[in-house]
Amino acid sequence: MPRPFRGALKASATTTAERTAARRSRIVAAMATTDITAQDFQKTLEDNEILLVDFWADWCGPCKQFAPVYEKVSEEHPDVTFAKVDTEAEQELAAAASISSIPTLMAFREKVLVFSQPGALNADQLTEVITAVKGLDMEEIHRQIAEDEAEGQQA
C-alpha cells in the first residue's frame, strides 16, 4: 500500500470535539466536493475521518467524464469529504502524491492512504470503494503500520 504522505500517519492534535464540529459544519454546508491545494491538503486530511481525493486536469478527457460521477456520488455520502486537486495548478502536490496518470483517486481513512488507483470509475465502482473504505478495520491497519515502522527502525 503506497504512503506518499509520510506526515499523514502522525496523530492529529485536534480534539474529538473539534473533529465532530468540523464534520457537522460540513454536513450542514452540504458541500459536495471541494478544491484543495498544497497549502490546505494536510489540514483537510487531519480534519476528516474519510477523505477521497480526485487528481485531475482540465485537458483530460477521462477526468471530464469522471467529474459528474464524483460529484453525484459525493452528494450521496455527506459523511465523506470529497476533494479535488487540479494537477496543473498543484504540480508539487501531484508530484508528492506520485501521480503519474489522471484521473487518480486516492482514499484516506484516519489519515492513512488506503486506496490509490488511476482511471475513471463509474458510480457503482466509486460507491464500492467508499463502502470498502468505511468497512476497513482501522485498528488492524494501524497495528500493521506500527509493526512495519518498528521493523524499519530495527533494520
C-alpha positions as CSV (number, residue, x, y, z in Angstrom):
1,M,0.0,0.0,0.0
2,P,1.7,3.3,-1.1
3,R,2.1,6.0,1.5
4,P,3.3,9.1,-0.3
5,F,2.4,11.5,2.6
6,R,4.6,10.2,5.5
7,G,3.3,13.1,7.7
8,A,-0.2,11.7,7.2
9,L,0.5,8.9,9.7
10,K,1.1,11.2,12.6
11,A,-1.6,11.7,15.1
12,S,-3.7,14.9,14.8
13,A,-3.5,17.5,17.6
14,T,-7.2,18.3,17.2
15,T,-9.6,17.1,19.8
16,T,-12.6,14.8,19.1
17,A,-14.9,17.7,19.8
18,E,-13.2,19.8,17.2
19,R,-13.4,17.0,14.6
20,T,-17.0,16.4,15.4
21,A,-17.8,20.1,15.0
22,A,-15.9,20.2,11.7
23,R,-17.9,17.2,10.4
24,R,-21.2,18.8,11.4
25,S,-20.4,22.0,9.7
26,R,-19.5,20.2,6.5
27,I,-22.8,18.3,6.6
28,V,-24.8,21.5,7.2
29,A,-23.0,23.3,4.4
30,A,-23.8,20.3,2.1
31,M,-20.7,21.0,0.1
32,A,-20.4,18.0,-2.3
33,T,-16.8,18.5,-3.5
34,T,-14.1,21.0,-2.6
35,D,-10.9,22.1,-4.4
36,I,-7.8,21.7,-2.3
37,T,-4.3,22.9,-2.7
38,A,-0.9,22.0,-1.2
39,Q,-1.5,24.7,1.4
40,D,-4.6,23.1,2.8
41,F,-4.1,19.4,2.0
42,Q,-2.7,18.5,5.4
43,K,-5.4,20.3,7.3
44,T,-8.1,18.7,5.1
45,L,-6.6,15.3,5.8
46,E,-6.4,15.9,9.5
47,D,-9.9,17.3,9.8
48,N,-11.7,14.4,8.1
49,E,-12.1,10.8,9.0
50,I,-12.6,9.7,5.4
51,L,-11.2,11.8,2.6
52,L,-11.4,11.0,-1.1
53,V,-9.1,13.0,-3.5
54,D,-9.6,13.2,-7.2
55,F,-6.4,14.3,-9.0
56,W,-7.5,15.7,-12.4
57,A,-6.6,18.2,-15.1
58,D,-8.9,20.4,-17.4
59,W,-7.4,18.9,-20.6
60,C,-8.0,15.3,-19.5
61,G,-11.0,13.6,-21.3
62,P,-11.4,10.8,-18.7
63,C,-11.2,13.4,-15.9
64,K,-14.1,15.3,-17.5
65,Q,-16.1,12.0,-17.7
66,F,-15.4,11.2,-14.1
67,A,-16.2,14.6,-12.7
68,P,-20.0,14.4,-12.8
69,V,-19.9,10.8,-11.3
70,Y,-17.7,12.0,-8.5
71,E,-20.0,15.0,-7.8
72,K,-23.1,12.9,-7.9
73,V,-21.7,10.2,-5.6
74,S,-20.4,12.9,-3.2
75,E,-23.9,14.1,-2.7
76,E,-25.0,10.6,-1.5
77,H,-22.2,10.4,1.2
78,P,-22.2,13.5,3.4
79,D,-20.1,11.7,5.9
80,V,-17.2,11.5,3.4
81,T,-15.2,14.5,2.3
82,F,-14.7,14.6,-1.5
83,A,-11.8,16.8,-2.6
84,K,-10.3,17.6,-6.0
85,V,-6.8,18.6,-6.9
86,D,-6.0,20.3,-10.2
87,T,-2.7,18.7,-11.1
88,E,-1.8,21.6,-13.5
89,A,-2.2,24.2,-10.7
90,E,-0.9,21.9,-8.0
91,Q,2.1,20.3,-9.7
92,E,4.1,19.9,-6.5
93,L,1.3,18.3,-4.6
94,A,0.7,15.9,-7.6
95,A,4.4,15.1,-7.6
96,A,4.4,14.5,-3.8
97,A,1.5,12.1,-4.3
98,S,3.4,10.3,-7.1
99,I,0.6,11.0,-9.6
100,S,1.7,9.7,-13.0
101,S,-1.7,9.2,-14.6
102,I,-5.0,11.0,-14.3
103,P,-7.6,10.9,-13.1
104,T,-6.3,9.2,-10.0
105,L,-8.5,8.6,-7.0
106,M,-7.0,8.3,-3.5
107,A,-8.9,7.4,-0.4
108,F,-7.6,8.2,3.1
109,R,-9.2,7.0,6.4
110,E,-7.9,8.3,9.7
111,K,-5.0,10.0,7.8
112,V,-3.9,6.7,6.2
113,L,-3.8,6.2,2.5
114,V,-5.9,3.1,2.0
115,F,-6.7,3.2,-1.8
116,S,-5.0,4.7,-4.8
117,Q,-5.9,3.9,-8.4
118,P,-5.6,5.8,-11.7
119,G,-8.6,5.7,-14.1
120,A,-12.1,6.9,-14.2
121,L,-14.7,4.9,-12.2
122,N,-18.4,4.6,-12.8
123,A,-20.8,5.4,-9.9
124,D,-21.2,1.8,-8.8
125,Q,-17.4,1.3,-8.7
126,L,-16.9,4.5,-6.7
127,T,-19.7,3.6,-4.3
128,E,-18.0,0.2,-3.9
129,V,-14.7,1.9,-3.0
130,I,-16.5,4.1,-0.4
131,T,-18.2,1.1,1.1
132,A,-14.9,-0.8,1.3
133,V,-13.1,2.2,2.9
134,K,-15.9,2.6,5.5
135,G,-15.7,-1.2,6.3
136,L,-12.0,-1.3,7.0
137,D,-10.7,-2.5,10.3
138,M,-8.6,0.6,11.2
139,E,-7.3,-0.9,14.4
140,E,-5.8,-3.7,12.4
141,I,-4.4,-1.3,9.8
142,H,-2.8,1.0,12.5
143,R,-1.3,-2.1,14.2
144,Q,0.2,-3.2,10.9
145,I,1.6,0.2,10.3
146,A,3.2,0.3,13.8
147,E,4.7,-3.1,13.1
148,D,6.1,-2.1,9.8
149,E,7.6,1.1,11.3
150,A,9.1,-0.9,14.2
151,E,10.7,-3.4,11.7
152,G,12.0,-0.5,9.6
153,Q,13.7,1.0,12.7
154,Q,15.4,-2.3,13.5
155,A,16.8,-2.7,10.1
